[in-house]
């Protein structure tokens, strides 16, 4: 029986290498080059990654190049003119009539610090800032735009526009008009922030999701989240299709127990449109090597939500968990005697798939039972080029987490981007003598009683504990310490030790940080807490005061609702 092309495409994911060869000679009807979050500075040198993307798209012969937001890191007039000079240089040898169309999405960073105004003014300044950007960068489109390229429609919306925000009724009408005038064709939506609950995008925009849910023809292309294009959650299908373009800057974030980490990124997307499918091909602009070249993301067309291949419910069960090679072990080693740092080194997970992250838990035996005492997760190497991937991974944990002679267990598990873990490694050991430096300034064995927990950043009425916990939602709240515990001259070094239990049924997780009230200044980078019931976990923060007048409260913020219990606090001068 002869297979039809339409029937074959439905199984494209399973036969991707053969499909790629079969279609190799077929020319696409439309080619779009998409980049995002270039965050250029004030100079042409800062446009170097964008230049690599433009050069790649030029050589690929694309019909359209779109930058979907945060073109500059701040509103930099010289950066926009440098960007335009870079584009003109890239296409200097290409006749004007053969150059691709350009589109730009206007986003928060492109209004940030307009004319030196404070960041709080960015929303109000945005109409004027975006108009200035459009003139300087030579953009053919303003914040709202609609049109077509080679018969395929597109819609552009800003991240916000003035104090009123995005005009969602206008967006709805733009989509309705595009669908009515181009029946059966995909409608490409260029927007900075993803719709709520779609790609790896944080919370996303609820209003955008509500509008797009009505248009299965929509192909949303967005940035903002600074993810890696190797993350398979960067494509999502449900009522429509959404793709996160990654970034040409850096990506990262916080994992439980650790401060945010940033990884350099060089990803851009080539979209190829055919009559019966749309391909999303992901490239590293440095060497133009394609991620998963034998299996590009392939969306069959026309779109059918019921059979869409990139539904999370379909993909998560099929993605293999990363595992360690047979015989892999954890090596636990102190740095000195007495030690100030304990290192745990283990082979990189290389079986099944590369690790998105590692769960690294320090457990302590208490009355014969193991309990997690600290968690310090690490990002894996899934995002790296093969030649850059390390053979081993090390996580270090400081001496304040250990008691001499106590029994500990290190547990390490690799997980994929969907959160599915492989078989963990374990190592049991007895702690040698830890280094103990520090003058005790203040300590509380009952901070729930001794320290007010107050909502907001200023003022407010202290919360009351309920069944031994403080309830906390998605905003800011602060644990306030007695006066003079942070007394010290500029450069005085402190160690803050906190034992805390958090309970959150769902993410995103909270972050904690020590913050000076005025000016708002963090003593250390924010540390993410685990989702779920963390049990009692220890957090240690060491820092130097940048100013003698600084005093600190513990700020907890950013996540979903839940409850928190503060078990023990110790402040030392070291």
C-alpha positions, -999 to 999 in steps of 0.1 A, spaced: 0 0 0 14 34 -10 17 58 19 4 93 13 26 123 22 0 135 47 -1 101 64 37 99 64 41 133 81 19 122 110 48 98 119 76 122 111 90 122 146 95 85 146 112 84 111 129 118 113 163 108 96 145 92 67 120 121 65 148 146 64 164 128 34 131 124 16 124 162 19 159 174 13 154 184 -23 120 202 -16 123 239 -14 103 256 14 76 282 5 89 305 32 121 308 53 121 329 85 152 336 106 144 343 143 166 355 171 159 371 204 173 387 235 204 401 218 208 426 247 234 447 227 253 474 245 265 508 232 290 496 206 291 477 174 313 451 191 283 442 214 264 433 182 288 404 174 263 375 182 235 392 163 260 397 134 267 359 134 229 353 132 224 378 104 253 363 84 240 328 88 204 338 78 219 358 48 237 327 36 205 306 41 186 330 19 158 337 44 128 358 34 123 374 68 145 381 99 128 388 132 143 399 165 116 392 190 126 416 218 151 430 242 173 441 213 194 462 236 202 457 273 191 493 280 177 519 257 211 526 241 208 551 211 244 543 200 236 506 203 207 508 179 227 528 153 255 503 157 230 475 151 218 491 119 254 496 107 261 459 114 231 448 94 240 471 65 276 458 65 263 422 66 241 428 35 264 452 17 269 428 -12 232 418 -15 210 440 -38 183 458 -19 155 439 -37 169 406 -25 174 415 11 151 398 36 123 418 53 131 427 90 107 428 120 114 439 155 95 432 187 96 461 213 102 449 248 110 461 284 148 464 281 144 486 250 125 511 272 147 506 303 166 538 313 153 558 285 170 593 287 184 581 320 150 578 337 148 553 366 136 518 358 102 525 373 95 549 345 101 523 317 64 515 313 53 551 311 83 560 288 77 531 264 58 548 236 84 575 233 113 551 238 100 526 212 95 554 187 131 565 193 143 529 189 124 525 157 140 555 141 175 547 153 175 510 144 157 516 111 129 492 119 101 490 92 75 482 119 62 499 151 51 482 183 20 468 166 23 455 131 6 431 107 13 420 71 24 391 50 56 376 35 53 355 4 16 351 11 20 341 48 5 364 74 22 377 105 13 398 136 36 417 159 28 430 194 49 447 221 56 434 255 37 464 268 28 499 255 24 528 279 7 525 313 -23 508 296 -2 477 286 -10 456 256 -43 462 237 -56 427 238 -87 435 218 -65 449 191 -44 418 191 -75 396 189 -88 416 159 -54 414 142 -54 376 145 -90 374 133 -83 395 103 -51 374 94 -70 342 97 -100 354 76 -78 368 48 -54 338 47 -76 307 52 -58 275 60 -24 292 64 -3 295 96 -3 330 113 31 338 127 29 358 160 60 376 170 59 386 207 85 389 234 69 369 263 53 335 258 17 328 265 10 315 300 16 278 306 33 270 272 70 268 267 97 270 293 89 306 299 82 312 336 46 322 341 40 338 307 11 361 298 -24 349 307 -42 374 284 -21 364 255 -29 327 261 -66 335 263 -66 352 229 -44 326 212 -65 297 224 -91 308 199 -67 305 169 -53 270 162 -35 285 131 -13 307 153 24 300 156 37 320 185 74 329 184 88 345 216 119 351 237 123 366 272 129 334 291 166 331 279 163 293 277 185 270 256 172 258 223 184 223 234 157 223 260 129 202 245 104 223 264 111 252 241 83 240 218 48 235 230 15 225 214 -20 226 228 -47 248 214 -20 263 191 18 261 187 43 281 207 81 282 203 107 298 226 136 311 205 162 309 233 186 339 232 217 354 219 230 365 253 230 341 282 205 319 300 202 302 333 185 309 366 184 294 401 181 258 411 172 246 447 199 256 472 220 275 447 225 311 434 215 318 398 241 307 372 244 322 337 255 302 307 266 318 274 242 312 246 244 313 208 211 299 196 189 310 167 160 294 148 154 288 111 116 283 103 109 265 70 73 265 58 61 238 34 25 231 22 21 203 47 45 210 75 65 236 93 101 229 104 119 246 133 156 241 129 179 252 157 214 264 152 245 275 170 254 307 152 292 302 160 297 272 138 262 269 122 258 234 135 222 223 138 209 209 171 193 175 164 198 178 127 182 145 120 151 154 140 141 190 136 109 200 153 83 192 126 48 205 129 23 188 105 -1 211 87 -30 217 88 -28 218 126 -48 193 146 -47 198 184 -57 162 190 -27 147 172 -1 176 176 32 159 182 46 184 207 19 182 234 37 179 268 15 149 277 29 130 247 65 141 250 73 138 287 67 100 289 89 94 258 119 114 268 146 92 283 160 100 318 197 107 320 217 81 338 253 75 350 275 50 333 278 16 350 303 17 379 301 55 384 308 67 420 308 99 440 342 110 454 338 130 486 369 149 496 378 177 522 400 205 510 422 206 542 424 194 578 404 210 594 384 216 562 366 247 550 350 230 520 339 195 511 337 186 475 316 159 458 328 149 424 310 125 401 310 115 364 287 135 340 256 115 332 259 103 297 235 74 293 200 79 278 202 117 274 224 145 287 214 160 321 194 192 323 203 194 360 216 173 389 198 170 422 225 171 448 214 163 484 234 162 516 216 139 540 224 134 577 217 104 599 197 114 629 185 86 654 191 60 627 171 78 600 184 97 570 170 132 564 179 158 538 199 186 555 209 206 524 202 206 487 225 223 461 214 214 426 236 220 395 228 226 359 239 198 336 257 199 303 228 193 279 231 228 265 268 225 256 285 215 224 297 180 226 334 191 226 327 214 256 311 189 279 331 180 310 339 144 320 332 151 357 311 174 377 319 189 412 297 205 438 312 220 469 296 224 503 311 246 531 322 235 566 291 252 583 270 223 570 290 197 589 296 185 625 327 165 632 321 127 635 285 129 623 274 105 595 264 120 562 252 107 528 256 124 495 229 116 469 232 128 433 205 122 406 205 135 370 172 147 355 160 157 321 143 190 313 109 174 322 121 166 357 124 129 352 153 114 371 176 85 364 190 61 390 209 82 417 244 77 431 250 76 468 281 80 490 281 76 528 309 92 549 318 105 583 327 142 585 362 150 596 370 181 616 355 212 600 371 247 603 353 268 628 360 305 624 336 332 635 325 354 664 289 347 674 269 380 671 234 367 676 215 334 676 180 322 679 167 287 685 131 300 680 131 327 652 94 322 648 90 339 682 121 362 682 118 376 646 88 393 631 78 380 596 63 410 578 46 412 544 60 437 518 93 455 516 84 483 540 59 488 568 32 462 573 19 442 602 38 411 614 22 378 604 10 353 630 20 317 629 -6 291 622 1 255 634 38 264 636 41 279 601 39 314 585 16 314 555 31 332 525 19 339 490 36 351 458 48 386 469 75 398 492 79 391 530 108 397 553 121 382 585 133 410 606 163 407 631 171 427 662 189 461 659 227 462 658 232 425 648 248 438 616 270 464 633 304 467 616 325 490 594 326 488 556 342 455 546 331 436 577 325 400 568 295 381 581 282 345 580 244 340 582 232 305 589 195 296 586 177 263 591 143 265 574 115 244 562 93 254 532 61 237 520 49 246 485 25 223 466 35 237 432 61 259 416 76 283 409 97 281 440 105 309 464 139 326 466 156 339 497 182 366 501 196 390 527 187 426 516 195 460 529 164 482 529 177 516 517 191 515 491 177 481 481 208 460 479 213 422 482 241 409 503 244 378 481 227 364 450 192 350 456 189 313 465 161 291 453 142 269 477 128 234 467 92 229 457 72 205 479 80 198 515 117 205 519 121 193 554 145 213 575 173 225 553 203 247 560 212 278 540 246 296 546 254 330 532 288 347 536 294 383 525 312 416 532 292 448 540 298 474 512 288 502 536 289 506 574 253 517 576 239 486 559 216 463 579 198 433 565 165 414 567 158 380 551 136 384 521 115 356 508 97 361 475 88 353 439 72 318 441 38 303 444 18 302 477 28 280 506 41 281 542 74 285 559 89 277 592 122 292 605 139 267 628 172 283 637 192 315 629 228 323 636 248 354 627 286 354 630 313 380 623 342 362 604 
